[in-house]
Amino acid sequence: MAYIPRHKRHSKVLEKLSTTPEFLVPRFKRDTNLKSAKSYIERSGKIVYANNAISRWIMVGSTLADQFPASVNLEPVSLEAFEQRTVGKPRALVNSHLMREECNDQSGSILSRPWASLSGTLLQDILSTFEIMKNEMVFHELEVIKPVLVARFGKVLFHGSPSVSLEGIKESEVAEATLRQLRRTFYTSVPTSYMENIVDVVAPEIGVDFEDEKDIYHVKLSDSRRQDALISCKCNVTNDNRLELYKVELNQIRHMVIDISCLEKSRDLRLMFCAKRILTSLTDDEKCSIRELINSAVPDADVKGGLRWPVGKASSGDRDRYNVIGVWHTISKTYNSPSLRLKVRHADRFDFKTSTGEATNEIVLKLKGIVSELQEHKLQDSVSVMLEDNLKLIWEHFLGHEHSPLP
């Protein structure tokens, strides 16, 4: 029998969504997690949380503090990847008012300026997170660390945990204490129509100008000498169909992750404050080993992730120090302004460790103006105003109004 490369095996296996070990907490209630970074590494090793990372969930859209309106139910979502992995459909909070024309008439049950309330809730988390991060914003022996504050858009999904099964929860029962015990995933893939609206309508309205379009391959490597890190090699494709390495990064460290269920919108929001780590100094042996892996890659549009390796060529270095564990092929458009950076991208991912892949459409909004204010030691009031303005912009342009199903 002919040899089948590892990345081509089980090609019909449905995509799996990345989950994070985060739990729900009451609305507007702070829950700071003080655990070691190593305890926060996801099973695949892709996600690392800082020692004092803030991770929590809040609900926005109701004037009923710590309560869910009667119109909000926990309903199943048809995502086969979850059903295969967790035995059963995940569930999302769905507001039935969004599915009817009279959604604008709810007898005052909706907050009039939700972004203002949300800004007041998030400000101290952002300030305290930056104070912790700024000590890391210096050149290290092998890397430089930069703070990045981003907004992601999608849907907060709840699925079963060892202590609570979704099958025992009725769709009409939305109990805070029960939700807090469930696992949570932020699903970031959005429909093509949503992406087109962001490019054609939203980008001009918010004042960001087209900057560039990139077609990039990200080769993910494990490093036996960095057990808690993942190396990401960003590569272009040359005219002779070979990869060309231009940047080497380590996986980001998450310092703040706040998932926000927006009850009067069709999409939810995730705000994430991360430390971006760029490798700036590698030994000649390290460079040689990494380039050996990159040079061995073969672009192939017929495989998930867009790259494959000949037999025996997916590892390199002393005692196979580096191993290819995943690939991303991303095609993205970037739009820029002095305070915002918008990225619209299609990503085709493949994980060698699980032999699974997924193709997603994603929107990333980098709130670089807030980070600049923090770095320039501006007054808290200045940061507060910019945060509220950014959240208002997000609320009005990125979260949608109509009910729409997940892709």
C-alpha positions as CSV (number, residue, x, y, z in Angstrom):
1,M,0.0,0.0,0.0
2,A,1.3,3.5,-0.9
3,Y,2.3,5.7,2.0
4,I,-0.2,8.3,2.9
5,P,1.3,11.5,4.4
6,R,0.1,12.2,7.9
7,H,-1.5,15.5,7.0
8,K,-3.6,13.7,4.4
9,R,-5.0,11.0,6.6
10,H,-8.6,11.3,7.9
11,S,-9.2,14.2,5.6
12,K,-12.9,13.9,6.0
13,V,-12.8,14.3,9.8
14,L,-14.8,17.3,10.8
15,E,-13.1,20.3,12.1
16,K,-12.7,20.8,15.8
17,L,-13.0,24.1,17.6
18,S,-10.3,25.2,20.1
19,T,-11.6,25.3,23.6
20,T,-10.1,27.2,26.6
21,P,-10.2,26.3,30.3
22,E,-12.3,29.3,31.2
23,F,-15.4,29.3,33.4
24,L,-18.3,31.7,33.5
25,V,-18.8,34.3,36.2
26,P,-21.7,36.6,37.2
27,R,-22.3,39.7,35.2
28,F,-19.9,42.6,35.9
29,K,-18.3,40.5,38.7
30,R,-14.5,40.4,38.6
31,D,-12.8,37.0,38.7
32,T,-9.0,37.3,38.5
33,N,-7.3,33.9,38.1
34,L,-4.0,33.6,39.8
35,K,-2.5,30.4,38.4
36,S,0.8,29.6,36.9
37,A,1.2,30.0,33.1
38,K,2.0,26.3,32.8
39,S,-1.3,25.3,34.3
40,Y,-3.0,27.4,31.6
41,I,-1.4,25.8,28.6
42,E,-4.1,24.3,26.4
43,R,-3.8,20.6,25.7
44,S,-2.3,21.3,22.2
45,G,0.2,23.8,23.7
46,K,-1.1,26.6,21.6
47,I,-2.6,28.9,24.2
48,V,-0.6,30.2,27.2
49,Y,-2.0,32.4,30.0
50,A,0.0,34.6,32.2
51,N,0.5,33.9,35.9
52,N,-2.1,36.6,36.9
53,A,-4.3,36.4,33.8
54,I,-7.9,37.8,34.0
55,S,-10.4,35.5,32.4
56,R,-14.1,36.0,32.8
57,W,-17.5,36.2,31.1
58,I,-20.1,39.0,31.3
59,M,-23.5,39.7,29.9
60,V,-24.6,43.0,28.4
61,G,-28.0,44.1,27.1
62,S,-30.4,43.9,30.0
63,T,-31.2,46.3,32.8
64,L,-31.8,43.3,35.0
65,A,-28.5,43.0,36.9
66,D,-27.3,39.4,37.2
67,Q,-30.5,38.1,35.6
68,F,-31.4,36.9,32.1
69,P,-34.5,38.5,30.5
70,A,-37.4,36.1,29.8
71,S,-36.7,36.4,26.1
72,V,-33.2,34.9,26.4
73,N,-32.9,31.1,26.1
74,L,-30.0,28.7,26.0
75,E,-30.5,27.0,22.6
76,P,-28.6,24.3,20.8
77,V,-26.3,25.3,17.9
78,S,-25.7,22.9,15.0
79,L,-21.9,22.6,14.8
80,E,-20.9,19.1,13.9
81,A,-17.4,19.6,15.1
82,F,-18.6,20.0,18.7
83,E,-21.1,17.2,18.4
84,Q,-18.2,14.9,17.4
85,R,-16.0,16.0,20.2
86,T,-18.3,16.6,23.2
87,V,-21.2,14.3,22.4
88,G,-24.0,16.8,21.9
89,K,-24.6,20.2,20.4
90,P,-23.1,23.3,22.1
91,R,-25.5,26.0,23.2
92,A,-25.6,29.7,22.8
93,L,-27.7,32.5,24.5
94,V,-30.3,33.5,22.0
95,N,-32.6,36.5,22.4
96,S,-36.0,35.7,20.8
97,H,-36.7,39.5,20.5
98,L,-34.0,39.7,17.8
99,M,-36.1,37.4,15.6
100,R,-39.1,39.6,15.6
101,E,-39.8,43.0,14.2
102,E,-40.9,44.4,17.6
103,C,-37.3,43.9,18.9
104,N,-37.0,47.6,19.4
105,D,-39.9,47.8,21.8
106,Q,-39.0,45.9,24.9
107,S,-40.4,48.2,27.6
108,G,-37.1,49.6,28.6
109,S,-35.5,46.1,29.1
110,I,-32.4,47.1,27.0
111,L,-29.7,49.4,28.2
112,S,-29.8,52.7,26.3
113,R,-25.9,53.1,26.2
114,P,-24.5,49.6,26.8
115,W,-21.0,50.6,25.7
116,A,-20.8,53.2,28.5
117,S,-21.7,50.5,31.1
118,L,-19.3,48.1,29.5
119,S,-16.5,50.7,29.4
120,G,-16.8,51.3,33.2
121,T,-16.7,47.6,33.8
122,L,-13.6,46.9,31.7
123,L,-11.4,50.0,32.4
124,Q,-9.8,48.8,35.6
125,D,-9.1,45.4,34.1
126,I,-7.3,47.0,31.2
127,L,-5.4,49.4,33.4
128,S,-4.2,46.7,35.9
129,T,-3.4,44.3,33.1
130,F,-1.2,46.9,31.4
131,E,0.6,47.7,34.6
132,I,1.6,44.1,34.9
133,M,2.5,43.8,31.2
134,K,4.7,46.9,30.9
135,N,7.5,45.2,32.9
136,E,7.7,42.7,30.1
137,M,7.9,45.3,27.3
138,V,11.6,45.3,27.1
139,F,14.2,43.5,24.9
140,H,15.1,40.1,26.2
141,E,18.0,38.0,25.1
142,L,16.0,36.2,22.4
143,E,12.7,38.1,22.0
144,V,11.0,41.5,22.2
145,I,7.5,41.7,23.8
146,K,4.8,44.0,22.6
147,P,1.3,44.6,24.1
148,V,-1.7,44.0,21.8
149,L,-5.3,44.8,22.7
150,V,-7.7,43.2,20.2
151,A,-11.5,42.7,19.7
152,R,-12.8,39.5,18.2
153,F,-16.3,38.9,17.0
154,G,-18.3,35.7,17.0
155,K,-20.4,33.8,19.5
156,V,-19.9,32.6,23.0
157,L,-20.8,28.9,23.1
158,F,-21.4,26.8,26.2
159,H,-20.8,23.0,26.3
160,G,-20.7,20.3,28.9
161,S,-18.2,19.9,31.7
162,P,-17.3,16.9,33.9
163,S,-19.7,18.2,36.6
164,V,-22.6,19.4,34.4
165,S,-24.2,17.9,31.3
166,L,-26.0,20.0,28.7
167,E,-28.6,17.3,28.3
168,G,-29.9,18.0,31.7
169,I,-30.6,21.7,31.0
170,K,-33.8,22.7,29.3
171,E,-33.6,25.3,26.6
172,S,-35.7,27.7,28.6
173,E,-33.7,27.4,31.8
174,V,-30.9,29.9,31.9
175,A,-29.5,29.7,35.4
176,E,-26.4,31.7,36.2
177,A,-25.1,29.1,38.7
178,T,-25.4,26.3,36.1
179,L,-23.8,28.3,33.3
180,R,-20.8,29.1,35.5
181,Q,-20.0,25.4,35.7
182,L,-20.0,24.9,31.9
183,R,-17.0,25.1,29.6
184,R,-16.9,28.1,27.3
185,T,-15.6,28.6,23.8
186,F,-15.5,31.7,21.7
187,Y,-16.4,30.7,18.1
188,T,-14.8,33.3,15.8
189,S,-15.8,32.1,12.3
190,V,-18.3,34.5,10.6
191,P,-20.4,34.2,7.4
192,T,-19.0,35.5,4.1
193,S,-21.8,38.0,3.9
194,Y,-20.7,39.5,7.3
195,M,-17.1,39.8,6.0
196,E,-18.2,41.5,2.8
197,N,-20.3,44.0,4.8
198,I,-17.2,44.8,7.0
199,V,-15.1,45.5,3.9
200,D,-17.7,47.3,1.8
201,V,-19.6,49.3,4.4
202,V,-18.0,49.3,7.9
203,A,-14.4,50.0,6.9
204,P,-15.3,53.3,5.1
205,E,-17.7,54.3,7.9
206,I,-15.1,54.0,10.7
207,G,-12.3,55.8,8.7
208,V,-9.8,53.0,8.2
209,D,-7.9,53.0,4.9
210,F,-6.8,49.9,2.9
211,E,-3.2,49.1,3.6
212,D,-2.3,45.8,2.0
213,E,-3.3,42.3,1.2
214,K,-1.2,39.3,2.3
215,D,-1.0,35.7,1.4
216,I,1.0,34.1,4.2
217,Y,1.8,30.6,5.4
218,H,2.3,30.1,9.2
219,V,4.4,27.0,10.0
220,K,3.9,26.0,13.7
221,L,6.8,24.2,15.3
222,S,7.2,22.6,18.7
223,D,10.6,23.1,20.4
224,S,11.8,20.4,22.8
225,R,13.8,23.1,24.6
226,R,10.8,25.4,25.1
227,Q,8.1,23.1,26.4
228,D,5.6,25.9,27.1
229,A,6.1,27.7,23.7
230,L,5.1,27.3,20.1
231,I,7.2,28.8,17.4
232,S,5.3,30.4,14.5
233,C,7.3,30.9,11.2
234,K,5.7,33.4,8.9
235,C,6.5,32.7,5.2
236,N,5.8,34.0,1.8
237,V,5.7,31.9,-1.4
238,T,8.3,32.7,-4.0
239,N,7.8,32.7,-7.8
240,D,9.3,29.2,-8.0
241,N,6.7,27.9,-5.5
242,R,8.9,27.7,-2.4
243,L,8.5,29.1,1.1
244,E,10.5,32.1,2.1
245,L,10.8,32.8,5.9
246,Y,10.6,36.4,7.0
247,K,9.6,36.4,10.7
248,V,9.8,34.0,13.7
249,E,7.5,34.5,16.6
250,L,6.5,32.7,19.8
251,N,2.9,32.1,20.7
252,Q,1.3,35.1,22.4
253,I,0.8,35.1,26.2
254,R,-2.8,36.0,27.2
255,H,-3.0,38.4,30.1
256,M,-6.7,39.3,29.8
257,V,-9.6,37.5,28.1
258,I,-13.1,38.8,28.6
259,D,-16.0,37.2,26.7
260,I,-19.1,39.3,26.4
261,S,-22.5,38.0,25.5
262,C,-24.4,40.8,23.8
263,L,-28.0,40.0,24.3
264,E,-29.4,42.5,21.8
265,K,-27.0,41.8,19.1
266,S,-26.5,38.9,16.7
267,R,-22.8,38.6,17.6
268,D,-20.8,38.5,20.8
269,L,-17.5,40.2,21.6
270,R,-14.2,39.0,23.0
271,L,-11.6,41.6,24.3
272,M,-8.1,40.2,24.7
273,F,-4.9,41.8,26.0
274,C,-1.9,39.8,24.9
275,A,1.9,40.0,24.9
276,K,3.2,39.4,21.4
277,R,6.6,37.8,21.4
278,I,9.0,38.2,18.4
279,L,12.2,36.2,18.3
280,T,15.1,38.6,17.5
281,S,18.2,36.5,18.1
282,L,18.7,32.9,17.1
283,T,21.9,30.9,17.0
284,D,23.3,29.8,13.7
285,D,22.3,26.2,14.4
286,E,18.7,27.3,15.3
287,K,18.4,29.3,12.2
288,C,19.7,26.4,10.1
289,S,17.3,23.9,11.6
290,I,14.3,26.1,11.2
291,R,15.1,27.0,7.6
292,E,15.7,23.3,6.9
293,L,12.0,22.7,7.8
294,I,10.8,25.7,5.9
295,N,12.7,24.7,2.8
296,S,11.4,21.2,2.9
297,A,7.7,22.3,2.8
298,V,5.8,21.8,-0.4
299,P,2.8,24.1,-1.2
300,D,-0.2,22.0,-2.1
301,A,-3.6,23.5,-2.5
302,D,-5.2,20.0,-2.2
303,V,-4.3,19.5,1.4
304,K,-5.6,21.2,4.5
305,G,-3.4,24.1,5.6
306,G,-1.9,24.2,2.1
307,L,1.5,22.6,2.9
308,R,2.9,19.1,3.1
309,W,6.3,17.6,3.9
310,P,8.1,14.7,2.3
311,V,8.4,11.6,4.5
312,G,11.0,12.2,7.3
313,K,11.3,15.9,6.6
314,A,8.8,17.3,9.2
315,S,11.5,17.5,11.9
316,S,15.0,18.9,12.2
317,G,17.7,19.9,14.6
318,D,19.7,18.0,17.2
319,R,17.7,15.0,18.3
320,D,14.7,16.3,16.2
321,R,14.5,19.4,18.4
322,Y,11.9,21.1,16.0
323,N,8.8,19.4,14.8
324,V,6.1,20.6,12.5
325,I,2.8,20.4,14.4
326,G,0.5,22.6,12.4
327,V,0.2,25.0,9.4
328,W,-2.0,28.0,8.7
329,H,-2.6,29.5,5.3
330,T,-4.1,32.9,5.7
331,I,-5.2,35.4,3.0
332,S,-5.9,38.8,4.7
333,K,-6.7,42.4,4.0
334,T,-5.6,45.1,6.4
335,Y,-7.1,48.5,7.0
336,N,-5.4,51.1,9.1
337,S,-6.0,54.4,10.9
338,P,-4.1,56.2,13.7
339,S,-6.1,54.4,16.4
340,L,-7.4,51.2,14.8
341,R,-6.1,48.3,12.7
342,L,-8.7,46.1,11.0
343,K,-7.8,42.7,9.6
344,V,-10.2,40.6,7.5
345,R,-8.9,37.2,6.9
346,H,-9.7,33.7,5.6
347,A,-7.7,31.1,7.4
348,D,-7.2,27.4,6.4
349,R,-5.7,25.5,9.4
350,F,-4.4,22.0,9.9
351,D,-3.2,20.4,13.2
352,F,-0.7,17.6,12.7
353,K,-1.2,16.3,16.2
354,T,-4.9,15.6,15.9
355,S,-5.0,15.3,12.0
356,T,-7.9,17.8,11.9
357,G,-8.3,21.1,10.2
358,E,-10.8,23.9,9.7
359,A,-11.3,26.8,7.3
360,T,-12.7,30.0,8.9
361,N,-13.6,33.6,8.1
362,E,-12.4,36.0,10.9
363,I,-12.4,39.7,11.8
364,V,-9.8,41.1,14.1
365,L,-9.9,44.7,15.3
366,K,-6.7,45.9,17.0
367,L,-7.3,48.8,19.4
368,K,-3.9,50.3,19.0
369,G,-4.9,53.8,20.1
370,I,-5.7,52.6,23.6
371,V,-2.4,50.9,23.9
372,S,-0.6,54.1,22.7
373,E,-2.5,56.1,25.4
374,L,-1.3,53.6,28.0
375,Q,2.3,53.6,26.8
376,E,2.4,57.4,26.8
377,H,1.2,57.5,30.4
378,K,-1.9,59.5,29.6
379,L,-4.4,60.2,32.3
380,Q,-7.0,57.6,33.2
381,D,-9.7,59.8,32.0
382,S,-8.1,59.9,28.5
383,V,-8.0,56.2,28.3
384,S,-11.5,55.9,29.6
385,V,-12.9,58.2,26.9
386,M,-11.0,56.3,24.1
387,L,-12.2,53.0,25.5
388,E,-15.8,54.1,25.5
389,D,-15.5,55.5,22.0
390,N,-14.0,52.2,20.7
391,L,-16.8,50.2,22.4
392,K,-19.5,52.4,20.9
393,L,-17.9,52.0,17.5
394,I,-17.8,48.2,18.0
395,W,-21.4,48.1,19.3
396,E,-22.8,50.1,16.3
397,H,-20.8,48.6,13.5
398,F,-19.4,45.1,14.3
399,L,-22.0,43.2,16.3
400,G,-25.0,43.3,14.0
401,H,-28.7,43.8,14.8
402,E,-30.5,41.1,13.1
403,H,-30.6,37.5,14.2
404,S,-28.4,35.3,12.0
405,P,-27.3,31.7,12.4
406,L,-23.7,30.6,12.9
407,P,-22.0,29.3,9.7
